[in-house]
Amino acid sequence: MITVPTDHTELLRFAQEMIEQCRVSVGNRAAYYRLLNMIAETGRYDNYKSLINLLNVHLARAAAHIFSPVELKFTVDYDNVYPKKDLDRAKVAAQQLTRQWDRSNTDILFGRGVFESLKYGWCGMKQWPQLERKNQIRYYAKLLMPWQFGVYNESENDINRQVALCETTMLTLPEVWRKIWFLPDARALFERVRGQSQKGQMMSDLNSYFHQILSTAQLQTGVNGSTGSRPGGIIQLGNDAGYGVMGPLVAAETVQFHELWVQGDDDWVTIQLIEPDIIISPSMLEGKVMKNSNLLGVTDVQPYSTIQVNEVTNWFWGRSELVDLIEPQGLLSTLADDMRRLVGLQVDKILFFSGENKITDELYGQMRAAGFGSLDQNSKVEDMTPKFPAELLEVIKFLINEINTLGSFPDIMQGKGEAGVRAGVHAGTLLKTASPTLRDRSLIAERQCAIAADKTLEIREAKDDQTFWTKADTIQDARDTEFKLTDLPTDWRVTVDSHSSSPIFADENAQLILAAQSKGMVQTDYAIDNLPFPNREEAKAQNRTAEQKKQAMIQELMKNNPEVGEKVMLKMMTGGKR
């Protein structure tokens, strides 16, 4: 815990020191992430586009296996045992949470975060409430790239155990005004901020490209050369695509903005600073801090969640999925270039003319265009074109296969058959054996998704005064069962329901639920909730209507013909078996 100063001068000095400490590795990491992005986009180090690039395909395929938002569902449960009333409330709260993630596309955002974390090793998600027009609260979420974020201690993996967190981004002037309009000196403060703004900054890279370079070597300013021979800070002057530095270019005036979250004496304290020295939160009055506050409005909660499926012990930023695939992909790119050159030579031919002295480039070109030519007597033409080696295609196939295997995608994981496999049970066993790393990482992503959803519900519990109910057959039922999120027991927690975020578990869960329903272990409503029905509430309503009609029919039958009614009841109780 840290005591945050309340004097303006001391607070500014404190904030600048904390920001510098949190962002100590950003420069090195940004260069590394730029290199990773270039390799993922091109398939090689030299910024040329590879003929065969499997890296982006692998990232997309792995992300789709690990996390899919299509059928994502949450469950709210408790650490202790509670009456049915509280269990019903938890079920409604889970439905509301699932719908919020679905309607706000937070589930898709998290899925995109899984992709980015596979590429770079870490991705963050920030959630916050915002008061909109007509005093309505709207909930927002966005992804944070690792070069936008810094932590106090990079050897600590748990984001909630960090002493300080720092988010750095660029704000346009309208966004700045939205943050400061309510302050007493908002107009004067806004003019100061405008004086620090610049146009046309790269939003994805917060470090300037313009650095003074002193070198006696010839500088490379295009992509025709190794990236290792190009000094940092050199601007690319050619028209070649710069795959490593792609990002949105904003023509509007922007300013660099830091949002610092520090674990204070009794809560997280938010410090918002615009470079170089403009503090806009906490608010000041006559040089003193009016109140250190948590801008999220939820006690002891900060807005950031980690998305990271390749965790590394004592290293906050994790490991990129591409590390083991870069060199095989580089060799594949080189061999693909060799194959293209050799195929081209089979068409162009390398010919040797012996005993012929009058052949020139122009004459040879005319002969090729016409398709025939004349040579002197006793002269001959020899074909010196190198043969296309049959082994080259086999080596390329081998490399593609090895890249898939290193990425945990052998043939069985790509829907391809295996020699000697003739039964579905055998194939299922091989599939489970081939996918343990994907299963482990699916469970990691599922746990991190639950933590992010837990934060969503915490924010809603603190900010949302909406009334819900657990039963609505009649208006009186709704009145008798109404509740607010604050009425939930305090030991609730959010989990992902039935591995619904992990496609690799989907078929197993469906088969297990159907088998349990056929044995009478679970009821129809449970099966509807946990199977991919397009409209669950309508399906459950129809099931309830059918059950009511069945019960009414049995009662009528028992009244008019008790003997037949007993046989029908017995058949229903035994599932049609005596």
Buried (B, 14 or more C-beta within 10 A) or exposed (E): EBEBBBEBEEBBEBBBEBBEBBBBBBEEBBBBBBBBBBBBBBBBBBBBEBEBBBBBBBBEBBBBBBBBBEBBBBBBBBEEEBEEEBBBBBBBBBBBBBEBBBEBEBBBBBBBBBBBBBBBBBBBBBBBBEEEEEEEBEBEBBBBBBBBBBBBBBEBBEBBEBBBBBBBBBBBBEBBBEBBEEBEEBEEBBEEBEEBBEEEBBBBBBBEEEEEEEEEEEEBBEBEEEBEEBEEEBEBEEEEBBBBBBBEEBEEBBBBBBBBBBBBEEBBBBBBBBBEBBBBBBBBEEEEBEEBBBBBEBEEBBBBBBBBBBBEEEBBBBBBBBEEBBEBBBBBBEBBBBBEEBEEBEEEEEBEBEEBEEBEEEEEEEBEEEEEEEBEEEBEBEEEBEEEEEEBEEBBEEBBEBBBBEBBBBBBBEEEEBEEEEEEEEBEEBBEEBBEBBBEBBBBBBEBBBBBBBBBBBBBBBBBEEEBBBEEEEEEEBEEBBBEBEBBEEEBBBBBBBBBBBBBBBEEBBEBBEEBBEEEEBEBBEBBBBBEBEEBEEBBEEBEEEEEEEEEEBEEBBEEEEEEBEEBEEEEEEEEEE
